[in-house]
């Protein structure tokens, strides 16, 4: 956080001071919305939550060292000698956004924003790992890419920050435009337009319209604006007409400025390729699993190249990059030789297909010892009227890819996964539908053998990561 006095903050957010004895006192610590994360010198924003109201924790936040509370109402003192300094605003969330905007304006940093239907978090993690070799870099933790998470990330930057990498999500039209107004980017990256949240948007054209708000918000080419677009996705490629920024394409297409050639999968499903940029080429062999990471790597390489990294620096960084965010193709080999792939953070049709292909590639390494591939899949949320067809299609794909065992976990959507597999030609126990996590774990514990590879994937709301955790923690109860 760039140090700001309480008087400055009051002016920025348009608030009213309440019980603040020293308006010149500076906020030097982080801005947080969870009172358990308060640090001395920080600012606590009292947001109402689904189950609790942040105002109820304001006193404790001040006792733990917060300079003041950003609140929607004054906080009564616990005692006459223990006031709770507060900046009272009409809307705490809007005040967070205004404060983030003011912080970004004071930074001497390049703001990089990215969006897309799939792969945002993995790509953001790759970009961060490349750029931090080139200077102090702050990036979105996990998937905190909304109107609350993005301001909190922006405010964690300080005077030393050289790169600010912000993941931007959208649930509808106008959401990304709003985020770009809070933290105006100079570099904007669009990964793809898929079917994630298609039930909320109403179609891929509407998703493309929303995602393209990012490139519309960029500065002109003369002002240094750069739009990085996926040449392999026609919806994204068409966004070049919607921006005044300079356009750079990445992908496997021959016309891409940053592209991959000779893509292949090394042992265990790790991708290798020749990285081509306008300034040269270099070889990359990734630590991450699955061919889908090639597109993510090209997107990250395009960002790094624009910000001054050489092709050799980029290739080394991509080859050494790890998965930073949890439950995204987390690969763990048990002592008995069973490999568990926890990709249960979220799921949509595109990421499901990519994960299944990665599973098959990983499984080939264990087939000489009789190992099998297991796809433990749950529902994909927010698909609207396309839900039946998409779940049926994923079940069919599992059969076409020769996945050894499909375990569909849950209710109606899981039944559709199982139905698709059986209609495609699954027989016997190749595909099974179980009701819940406990049933899935019981089945797997009884059936797994050395050399097997188990993929666990579903939408976040399903909580299917509990299957992976149970398989890795032994014979205990399923939490």
N, C-alpha and C positions, 0 to 999 in steps of 0.2 A: 504494500500500500504506500502510495506517495503521501508523506505526512501532510495532513490538512488540519487547520484549526477548527474548533467547533463553530466558530463564527463563519468561517468559509463554508462549512457544510450546510449550515442554516441557510445561507444565501443560495447555494447550489440547489438544494431540494425545496426551497420555498417553505421552510418549516418555522415553527415557533419554539423558542427555548423554554424549557420548564425545569426549574430547580438546578440550573447550571451555574455554579459559583464562578467559574473561570472560563469565559468564552474564548480566550486565547490558547487554552490547552489543546494540544494536538492529538489527533488519532494517528498512532504510529504502528499499530498492530493490525491484524486482519479484520475484515468485515465478515461476520458470520451470522447464520440464521439458526444455528444449533447452539444452545447455551453451553453444552458440554465442550464445545470447541473454542470457547472464549480464551483469549490470551491477553496478558497485561498490555494496556495501551490500545486495545481493539475497540470495535464498535459492534454492538449487538442489534440486529434488525429483528423486531418482534413481529413475525408474520403469523397469521392464523393458519393452522395446519388442519389436516383431515380429522385428527383426533384431539389435538391440543392447540392452545392459543399461546403464541410466543410471549405475549404480555405477562402470562403467569410465571415466566421464568426470568423476567427482567431484573428483579432485585438480585437474584442469585448471580446473574451475569455481571452486574456491577460489583458485587462482592468479590467476584473472581478476577476482577481487574479491568472490565470494560470501562472506557472513558465515559461513555454515554449509551443511551438506547435510542434507536430510531423506531418511533412508535406512532400508533394511530390515536393514542389518547395518553394523557398524563398518567404516570405510575405512582400511586400513593406510597409514601414513605412507610417503612416498617416501624420507624421510630423518628422522633423529631430531629435527632442528630444523625439520621441515616437516610437522607434524601436520595432519590433515584434520578440522576440527570437524564433528561430526555429531550430529543428533538421531535416535536409532534408534527405529523404531516397528515394530509387527507388520505394518502394511499402509500403504504410502506413499500409495496412492490414497485410502484412508479418512482418513488424516491430512490430506491436502489438503482434503477436504470439511469436516472439523472446523475447520480453520483458516479456511476461507472463511466458515463459519457465524459464527465469532467476529468476523471482520472486519465482516460485514454487521450484526451486532448493535451494533457501535460506530459505524455510519454514521448520519448525520442525512440520510437520503435515502429517496426513494420507490422501492421495488423494483417494477418492471413486468416481468411474465413473459408470454411468448406461446408458443403452440404451434399446430399444425395440420398437415395432410397436405401442403399445398402453399403456397408463398408466404411461409414464415416469414422467410427471410433478407431478402427484398426489403422486407417489411413492417417488420422490425426496423430496417433501414437508414432507412426513411422516418420511423419513430418517433424515431430518434436525431437525424435532421436537423431535426425539429420541436422536440424538447425541448431541444436544445442552444442554441436561441435563447432559451430560458426559464431557463437555468441550466446549470452544469457537468454534463455527462452522460457516463456510461461505458456502453458497449454491447458485446455479443458481437461479436468480429471474425469475419468470414466466417461459417462454419457450425459453430463450436466450441461445440456445444450439448449435449454429453454430460457424463458424470460427471467428466471431467477438464477439458474446456474451460470448463465453467460455473464451477467454483471458481476457475480462473485469472483469468477475467474479473472475478468478484466481488472478488478480492483486488487487482485493479488500481485499485479505487476508493480514495479517500482522504477526508480531513476536509472537503474542498471539494465533494465530489460531491453533487449535488442529485437526480439521477435515475440509477438503475441499471437498464438495459434488458437483460433476459436471455432469449435464445431457448432453448427447451427441446425437445429431441427425444426420441423414444421408440422402442425396438425391441421393446417388450413391456409387459405390465401391470406396474405398480409403478415403472417407470423415472421417470415424471414426479413421482410422489409422493416418491420419493427426492430428486430435484432440488429440490423445493419445501421439503423438510426442511432442505436445506443453505442455501438462500437464500429464506426465507419471503417471498412477494410480498404486496403490498397490492392491486395491480391485476393482474388476470389476463385475458388475451385469448386466445380460441380462434377461429381463422380458418375452419377447415373440416374435414370428415372425408371423405377421399377414399380412393383405393386404393393409395397409396404404402405399401410394406412389407406389403401385404395377404397375401402368402405367409407372412410371419412371424406376423402376428396371427391369420389365419384368417377374417377377414370384417370388414365395415365396422362392425358392431355392437361387435366387440371393439376396433376402433380407437377408436370413440367412447368406450367404457368407459375406455380408457387416457388419451385426451386430456382427458376430464372430470375426471381426478384433479387437474388444475390448479385448477378452480373449487372443488372440494371442499376445497382447502388454504387458501382465502382466509379472512381474518378476517370476522366478521359485519358487516352493514351498520352497526350501531352503533359498531363499532370502525374503520370507514372502509374496509372491504373493498368492492371493485368488480369485478364480472364483466362483461366486454365480450364479447358473443356475436353471431355472424353470423346475422341474422334470415333470410337467404336459404338457409341450410343447415338442414334439419329435424333432423339429428343434433345440430348445435350448439345450435339453439334449444331443444331438449329439455333441455339441460344446466342451464337455469334452475332446474329442480327439484332439482338436486344441490348447490346452493350456498346458504349463508346470507348471502352478500354481496349488496349492491345490484346489480341487473341492469340493464345498458344494452345496447340492441340497435343494431347498425349494419348497413347493407346498402341495397339498392334497394327493399326491401319498404316499402309505405306506412306500416306501423306502426313502422318503425325510428326510433330516437331521433336517430341520425346517419345521414343517407341522401343518396343522389345522385339527382338528377333531370336530365332532358334530357341524357343521356349520348350523346356523339357522338365520332367520331374525326376529329381535325384532319388536315391534310396529312401524309402519311408515317406515319400510324398512331398518333399521340399523342392520348391521350384528354382530352376536356374534359367538364365537367359542372358543375351547380349543387350546391354543398355546403349541405345543410340541417343545422342543429344546434338544440338547444333554445333557443339565444340568438340565432339569426339565420341568415342565409344569405349566401353569397359565391360568386363564380365561380372555377373552377380549370381551368387548362390545363397538363397535365403535360409534363415533358421526357422521361419514360419512354415506352416503346413498348408498345402492346398494351392492349386494353380490360380485360384481367384485372387491370391495376394499379388500376382503379377500386375494387375491393373492398379491395385492400391499402391504398389511400389512405384509404378510409372507416375502416378499422380504426385506422390511425395517427391520423386526425382524432379518433376517439372517445377515444383515450388522451390526446391533447393537450388536448382540451376538458375532460376530467375533471381535468386537472392545471392548469387555470387559463388556458389560452391562449384568446384571442378568436377568433371565426370568421374575421375578416379576417387575423389573424396566421397562422392555420392555412392559409388559402387561399394566401397569399403563399408560405409555406414549402413547401407541396406543389407549387406551380407552379415553384419554383426547385430542387426536390430532384433529385439525381442518383442513379445506381446506384453504390453504394459498393463492393459485393462483386464480385469478378471472375467472368467467364464466365457472367453472367446478363443476357441480352439486351444484350450489349455491341455497339454498332453502330458500325462503322467503314466509311467510304467510301474506296475506293482511288482513286488518281490517275486511273485509267482509267474511273471511274464505276461500278464494281462495288461493291455494298454487302454487307459480311459481318456477319452477326448471330451472335455467339458466345454461345450459350445452353447450353453443353455442361457446365456444372457438375454438373447432375443432371437426371433426368427421371422422371416418372410419367405415367399416362394423362391426368390433369387438366392438368398443366403442358404436356404435348405438345399437347393440343388448343388450349390458350391460345396457345402459341407459333405453331402453324400459322395460327391466325386473325390473329395479329399480323403474320405474314409476308405474308399476303394483303393486309392493309390497307396495309402498307408498300410492297408491290409495285405498287399502283395508281398511285403517284406516278411510277413509271418506265415505265409501260406505253405512254404516249404516244410514248416514244422506242424502243419495241419491247423494253423490258426484260421479263425473265421472273423467276418466283419458283422458287427451288430449295430443296427440303427435304432436307437431308443428315441422315438419322436413323439412330441406332443402337439397340441393345437397351435396354429398360427392365427393371431388375433387381427381384428380390424380389416377383414377382407370383404365384408359385406356380402353381396349376392354372388361374388366369385368364390366364396369359401368352399363350397362343395367341389367345384371343378379343380381348385388349386390343391386341396388335400388329396383328392383322388389322383391327381397328376403326380404328386410327390410319392404316393404309394406305388404307382406304376413305375416311376423312375427307379425306385429302390430295386425292383425286380429286373428292370432292363440293365442296371449296372451290376447285377449279380451280387447284391448285398446278401450275405448268408442268412441273416435273421433280421426281421423287422418287428419291433415291439412298439405298438401304438398305445400311448398312455392317455387316458382321459375319457371324455364323454363322446358326444356326437361327432366332433371333428376327428377324433382318434379313430372312430368307427369308419369314417370316410377314408382315412389313410389305409386302414386294413382292407377295406373294400376294394380300393384301387389296386393294391398288391394282389389280392386274390383274383380280381378280374383280369389282371395282366398275366396271370399264370402261376402265381404262387401256390404251392401245394403243401400238404401236411402242416408242419409247424414252422414253415419258413416265415410266416407272418402270424402274429398273435395280437389280439386286442385285450389289454388289461385295464382295470378300472381306475387305478391310482398308483401313486409313487411306491407305496408299500408293496403292492402286488408285483410291480416291475422289479423292485429290488430283490424280492423273494425268488422270482424266476431267474434273474441273472446270477444270484449267488449259487443257485443250484446247478446252473448250466454252463457257466464260463469255465474255460480251460486255458492253459498256457498258450500264448501266441495269439489269442483273440484280441481284436480291437473293437472298443465300444464307443460309439458316438452318442452323446446325449444332447438333444436340441429341441427347443420349443420357444414360444413367446414368453417374455419375462413374467407375465401374470400367472403362468402355470407353476413356476417354482420347480422346474424339473432338475435344476442343479442339485437338488437333494438326492437324486439317484446317483449322480457322480460322486457326491460327498460320501454317501453310504458305501459305495463300492471301494472307496479309497480308505475308509476309516475302519474296515473290518466288519465284525459280526454284530455290532451294536444296534440299538434301536434307530429307526428312521425318524429324524426330527421333522 
